[in-house]
Amino acid sequence: MANNESLDNVVLELRRGVIVLAVLSQLNGEQYGYSLLKLLSDQGLEVDQGTLYPLLRRLETQGLLESVWKLEEARPRRYYVISAEGKKLLPKLKKEWAGIVSTMEKMLA
Amino acid sequence: MKLIDRYIAEVGKRLSLVKGRADIEKELRSTLEDMLEDRAQKAGKSADEAREIELLKEYGTPDQVAATYDPHPYLIGPRMYPFFIKILQIVFFAIAIAFAVTTGIEIVTQAPTLAGREFVRAIGHGLGGIISAAVAAFGNIVLIFAILERVVPNKEFKLDDEKEWDPASLMKEPEPTEVKPWEAILSIVFIFIALSIFNFNSQILGIYTFADDQWISVPVLSDAFFRWLPLMNIAWVAEIILYGLLLRSGRWDLPTRLVSIGIKIFQVVIAYLLFIGPSIFAVTTESLSLGGHLDPEAVKILGAIAQHGSPILMGFIIFVTIIDIIKTVYKLITQRSNS
């Protein structure tokens, strides 16, 4: 039981580390929160909505995302898209990620 | 949608201190409605109340949801914590010193009557004072830091390990803007001693005479002094915070110089109020003569000093503080023109 809990916590930490990169990589086009959640889920990354929405707000505050409210299907939705600053940062993050993957593959081989 | 409305209202209640509450509520509503519609479509059924209940149960309690949006899920965060601990250590040290001094004075002045139980009682009284002052100081410091945590922007307050450190700085000559840690600590300690004595142990401020196997004390300060004590406390607490900030940054800069000037101007105002008011000294020729233990000549001199000394002392304090303000303004101007 304790082992499972530890495993869950470590997996959660690992996922948390990649969510920013995953979100930025998927926001080249406009997405609202729920559509982004589904987009990530369809690609195999399950993100809790309680993690995603505050993260979107934080990334917007940091200037990496931009958002706009649009009225669609009689329902207002907040659409997020990567900002110019986010676009500058993304390749660097990707490079960093590739380096981490390469290092970890060597370590775990 | 009644349940979703109520759910959002409950989450909103818990976000009253969070910036952008209306925006969060609007987005939460949009998300929940999207999710509900999506689930209903997949199940080929309508979005009824049972489905709402199921969705909200999965989404989490209003407390859990609100907590994810709280940018400060702690009272004092990691940025402020090391500074908080440093200030706490200094303040506790100052309290211990202040009470050691005041208890020492109390024991010495009452020594002939203090024996056995009374002596232990005096020590116990001192220790009790330390504990209650420490608890009160702890509460005040936590409150100040909890406010700072929420009002000081992150970029203004970085962790020590986020700052670039150059080992070569160890070889540098001290700069005029540099603040020596011991100076700041000493200032904080003395201010706490002043706060402690004037607020909690003002009875020790007296002229003592020993006669008939006991100490007789005549209070030195009048009500005219204690009337303005709350203002003095504000100035002292502001100075403690200022020295705490200087201790952390290690140097004077524009905001700290301006705060320092502001505090000094405030002190001049207090001194002026004391200057134009009645004498701050309670000592009079009559009160000194009451016990009949003091030399009549000494009574005459002390009475005269007490009678005329108050405006002279206040005038002197105003003069010195204004000179100090001019010096600080001069430093501010020269440092800004050099930089």
Boltz contact constraints between the chains, C-beta under 6 A:
constraints:
  - contact:
      token1: [A, 33]
      token2: [B, 31]
      max_distance: 6.0
  - contact:
      token1: [A, 34]
      token2: [B, 31]
      max_distance: 6.0
  - contact:
      token1: [A, 34]
      token2: [B, 34]
      max_distance: 6.0
  - contact:
      token1: [A, 50]
      token2: [B, 68]
      max_distance: 6.0
  - contact:
      token1: [A, 54]
      token2: [B, 68]
      max_distance: 6.0
  - contact:
      token1: [A, 54]
      token2: [B, 69]
      max_distance: 6.0
  - contact:
      token1: [A, 75]
      token2: [B, 30]
      max_distance: 6.0
  - contact:
      token1: [A, 75]
      token2: [B, 33]
      max_distance: 6.0
  - contact:
      token1: [A, 76]
      token2: [B, 30]
      max_distance: 6.0
  - contact:
      token1: [A, 77]
      token2: [B, 30]
      max_distance: 6.0
  - contact:
      token1: [A, 78]
      token2: [B, 27]
      max_distance: 6.0
